Amino acid sequence: MEESKPPKAAERPHRLEAHNDIRIDPYYWLNDREDPEVLEYLKAENAYYQQQTAGSQAFREALFEEMKGRIKEDDQSVPYIYNGYWYITRYEQGKEYPIYTRKKKTLEAGEEILFDANQMAEGFDFFNLRGVSISPDNRLAAYGVDTVSRRQYTIQIKNLETGEVYPEKLENTTGGSVWADDNKTLYYTRKDAETLRSDKIYKHVLGTPVSEDELVYHEQDSTFNTYVYKSKSRKYIVIGSYSTLTSEHRILRADDPEGEFRVFSPRERGVEYSIYHYGDSFFILTNKDGATNFKVMKTQEGQTISTSWEEFIPHREDVLLEDLEIFRDYYVVCERDNGLSLLQVNRWDGTESYPIPFESETYVAYPYINLDYDTQTLRFVYNAMTTPYSIVDFDMNARTWEVKKQQEVLGGSFKEDNYVSRRVWATAPDGARVPISLVHHRDTPLNGTSPLLQYGYGAYGSTSEPYFSTVRLSLLDRGFVYAIAHVRGGEYLGRSWYDQGRLLHKKNTFTDFIACSRYLVAQGFAHPDLLFAYGGSAGGLLMGAIVNMAPGLYSGIVAAVPFVDVVTTMLDESIPLTTGEYDEWGNPNEVGYYRYMKDYSPYDNVQAREYPPMLVTAGLHDSQVQYWEPAKWVARLRSLKTDQNPLYLYTNLEAGHGGASGRFEALRETAMEYAFLLELAGKGSNFEKK
C-alpha cells in the first residue's frame, strides 16, 4: 500500500452553547454544501480512499462480479391482480432498472408496458420511480420520480391508453398519491421545502393549474408527518398523521372528492392507532389504555371516536400485534412472539383460528401484496438466513401452501444445506437476555478461529430480521460467521424491547451490542482478533458509540451514512427529521436529554486513543443523515486518534441515504465494504473460498 498523508480538514472553531454548556466544533463549516472547499475536501477523501486501496481494486471488482453473478438478470415478479388487471414488474438482461407492465383479465393477454425505468433514467446519475397509482377506471397512472436522491419526488400523470404524459408537475412530494373515484381528483403529500417534513396534503384536479391545487390538510405540529392512502376496501381515502409515539387519522369517502375529511379519532399523546375498513366497520390496531404490545378494537363507520371502540383482540403481555390482513371470509393477524413472526388465520364467523406453521427459529414471514378481498388465498413472504426469499400462496380454507416463486441464486455454488443458522442469547450488563441470529458455512469452524461480522441497528422500533442475502454468501463462503444482534431499540422482543432502547435508555442499545460481541468471542463463534461490526444510519450511531465505549474489542468497523453528530443535529430544527424524532432520541432543548445524548454522541466523545480500522460512507444528497455528520466525524477522528489504522471516508457524490439507485450499481458499494473487511481478515484476493 502506497504511503500518503490523509486529507486534513481545516479547523475553524465554532462555538455552540446550550444550557450553559459550551462545545467547540472545529469542523462545523463542513455543513455548507455550497462551499467549494467542502466539495474539494470530500473529493480529497475519496481520492485518498482510492489511492490507499488501489491494491484491492481488482478484488473489489471481482466481488462485484461475483455478487452480480448470483442475481438472475432477466427476472420478474409474481403477478398480482388488481381491478381486472394482472400487474408484473420485470427486469431485462444487463439493465439496471425495472419495467412495469400489466395484462388485462388473464395472464395470456398481451403485455402493456406502463413504465420502462431504464429509458426514463437515461441521462441521470440517480433515478428512482415510486408510488405508481392507477386510476379506478384503469386509464391513468400517477407516478413519482426522484433524480437527485433527496427523496423529493415530482409526480406526473400518464395516460395509459395514449402514452401521453400530461404537462402538470406536482413538485416536492413524497411520490405517493391516491385517486378519488371520479378518476380526475388526485390527493398527494407535499414536503416542507427546508426540513423536507411531509406536512401538507393537496388535492389536484386533472387539467387544472397546479398553482390552484387545494390544500386539504396541513399538519402544523413540527413533530408530526402526514401521508395519504386508500383503504383496502377502496371506500375511503385516509389521511394519516404520525410522530414517533402518537398517530391520528382523517377519512373521506372516495366517491365524495368535494367533501371534507373528518377526524377518525383525535390524537392523544402516546396513543398510536392504525385503521382497517371492512363491511360497515373499522378495526383499529392500537396501544390505547396501556396496551403496550397493541390490541385490536372495533367500531361502526359512523362512530369512530375512541370512546366508541370495543375490544376485538385483547392485549397480551408476551405477544406483539404488528398488522392485520382482511379478506371477505378471513382476517389474518400478524404477531411476534419471542422474536418469531406468526401469521394467525381466523374466520370471521369464529369457526376457525390457527397459525400458519413455521419450523425454523431464524425465519422471516410477513404478508405480501393482498389487494383482493374476495379470495381465500393469503400471499406472504418467507425466507430464512439459509433459505432464499420465497413468495407463497396459502389457501386459508384447505390450509395448503404453494411456493409461487423462490429467489434463484445463480452461479451454481449455492446449496441450502451448505449453511447453518441458529439463534443464541447473550446477557446484557443489566441482566437482559439479548437474542442473536447467526449463519455460517457448515465447514466454518466454531472453535474461536473464525472471523465474524456482527450487524446491528436498534432504533425506531425497527426489527432487524434474520433474512436471506445472496451478497452475504461472499462472506460466508470465505469463512465468515455473520451475526445479527437484536439489540434493544428494535421491536424483536416486543414494544417494551423498543422502549428500553430509546430516550434515556438509549445506551442499552450500545451495551447490548457490546455484550453480544463478547459473548460470541467467549463461545468460540469469533476469533478475538477477527471481530468486525457493521451498521448504517441509526446503526452507524451504534458503530460510533461502540468504538468510543469498547475501541479495542473490534478489528474493523463499517459505518454507513452514520448518524453521529447527535446533539448538534437534534438542536437544529431546520434539518430534515429532527423535530419528528424528539420521542426517539429526546429533545436536547431540555437539559436532561441534552446531557444524556451528549454523553454518548459519537462525534462529541472522540478521544485521543487508538481506534480500529474504519470505513465510513456518506451520500452528498442524503436527506436523512446529512453528509457532514460522517465527514466531521472522520475529520475529528483523524485529528485525535493515536494509531496508524486505516480510516477512510467515501462519499457518493451522486446519491443520498440509500446509495446508488441501480440494482447492480448498488452492489459496488457492498463490494467496497466487504473488500475492506475481507482484506482486514486476511481473506482478500489471494484467499481460496469454499
Buried (B, 14 or more C-beta within 10 A) or exposed (E): EEEEEBBEBEBEEBEEEBEEEEBEBBBBBBBEEEEEEBBEBBEBBBEBBEEBBEEBEEBBEBBBEBBBBBBEBEBBBBBBBEEEBBBBBBBBEEBBBBBBBBBEEEEEEEBEEBBBBBEBBEEBBBBBBEBBBBBBEBEBBBBBBBBBBBBBBBBBBBEBEEEEEEEBEBEBBBBBBBBBBBBBBBBBBBBBEEBBBBBBBBBBBBEEEEEEBEEBBEBEBBBBBBBBBBBBBBBBBBBBBBBBBBBBBBBBEBBEBEEEBEBBBEBEEEBBBBBBBBEEBBBBBBBBEEBBBBBBBBBEBEEBEBEBBEEBBEBBEEBBBBBBBBBEBBBBBBBBBBBBBBBBBBBBEEEBEEEBEBEBBBBBBBBBBBEBEEBEBBBBBBBBBBBBBBBBBBEBEEEEBEEBBBBEBEBEBBEEEBBBBBBBEBBBEEEBEBBBBBBBBEEBEBEBEBBBBBBBBBBBBBBBBBBBBBBBBBBBBBBBBBBBBBBBBBBBBBBBBBBBBBBEBBBBBBBBBBBBBBBBBEEBBBBEEBBBBBBBBBBBBBBBBBBBBBBEBBBBBBBBBBBBBBBBBBBBEEBBBBBBBBBBBBBBEEEEBBBBBBEBBBBBBBEEEEBBBBBBBBBBBBBBBBBBBBBBBBBBBBBEBEEEBBBBBBBBBBBBBBBBBBBBBBBBBBBBBBBBBBBBBEBBBEEEBE
